[in-house]
Amino acid sequence: MGIIKNFLKLFKSGDLEDQEARLRAQKERYDTFLKALTSGDLDARWNAVRSVGDLGEPFIEPLIQGLKDEFWIIRRGSADTLGKIGVAAVEPLVGALAEPGDDVRQETIRALQLIGEPSVNPLVLATKNPHAGIRRGAAQALGCMGEARAVPVLMDALKDADPWVRHESAVALGRISDPRAVNGLIETLNDPKEHVRMAAMATLCSLGEPSIEPLIHALVDVNEDVSRRAALALVTIGEPSVEPLIKALTDQNLGIRKGAAEVLGQIGNTRAIPPLVQALDDPERIVRIEVTKALAALGVPAIAPLMQVFREGDLRVRTGAMEALWMLGQPATTPLIMVLKDDQSDVRKRAALLLGEIGDQKAVDHLTNMLTDENVAVRREAFEALEIIKNRNSP
């Protein structure tokens, strides 16, 4: 028994000595690396940030300081090492989001991304932090992580007192790409800061189809700036907006019909021509004006359908077609010359009138021939058209 007790005593003593030796070595290593991190030259700092990840928590604070280093490579190395340390580094990293520099914030966010899931809840909570810089960084980090669970707090942050928090929240919602954000982003089109409005609009455009119907309804927002930006967003979305906008040409709300026509003209898709021609018969003059402008904006492809209703439509539709052809100008000259020989005197008369308003010299000989037309009203209109063209082109 005495032999065994002596053996155990020696074993414990040796184990303790080994442990103390390891602690001394660790302390020496800590001191060496801490000195390198805080006061070493570039090479020493770089070697330090790459080597201390396994030492863990004692090096978190020096590494946080490394995020502010003047050299990008040290900032990046500090971020990567903090990412390896993991959960223990989350709270200090969230605090580091208060730093004003974009370069520091980017590397801080990188470290939080590397840590991943354990960062999410602290970042969500940080969107309510009293420090605006932390709220801004938290929103940006959640967006970079594509964290859908953050959508409700980011939507709240669209109303934050700090404009850069609102801006980063709008950008983050675009990165997450969640349709739940659409209505809040449309409200943000009314933000007093342009960079926030532009971020909201960019996100609405990036969301695509889920944004379209709410944007169409926003065309009649009481705030004209919101309706104007909604129209611009629909134009930017482009092709996916065309069919919903065509449908909106028959909406009960005249403001939506008017806005839909305007946006279709700006998008320039020729699929809109037939429904726009039909909309020339809209009961509201204000809508017909926008329809006419849209058809003119669609250019040459709209001429043939317009010429058809110019000849065959009822008074209201013919009037709209004439206005659109007049807005189209010289490209409409040849089709109008062709109908100067139409069987209907009223068609010939209207064609002469329009050719005079367009003022293309190419029509002069054809209008001169109309001075012998059997219909006195046609002759008179041809004469007046020739006078207009002559006066317009005289030196």
Buried (B, 14 or more C-beta within 10 A) or exposed (E): EEEEEEEEEEEEEEEEEEEEEEEEEEEEEBEBBBEBBEEBEEEBBBBBBEBBBEBEEEBBEBBBBBBBBEEEEBBBBBBBBBBBBBEEBBEBBBBBBBBEEEBBBBBBBBBBBBBEEEBBEBBBEBBEBEBBBBBBBBBBBBBBBEBEEBBBBBBEBBEBEBBBBBBBBBBBBBBBBBEBBBBBBBBBBBBEEEEBBBBBBBBBBBBBEBBBBBBBBBBBBEEEEBBBBBBBBBBBBBEEBBBBBBEBBEBEBBBBBBBBBBBBBBBBBEEBBEBBBBBBBBEEEEBBBBBBBBBBBBEEEBBEBBBEBBBEBEEBBBBBBBBBBBBBEEBBBEBBBEBBEBEEBEBBBBBBBBBBBBBBEEBBEBBEEBEEBEBEEBBBBBBBBBEBBEEEEEE
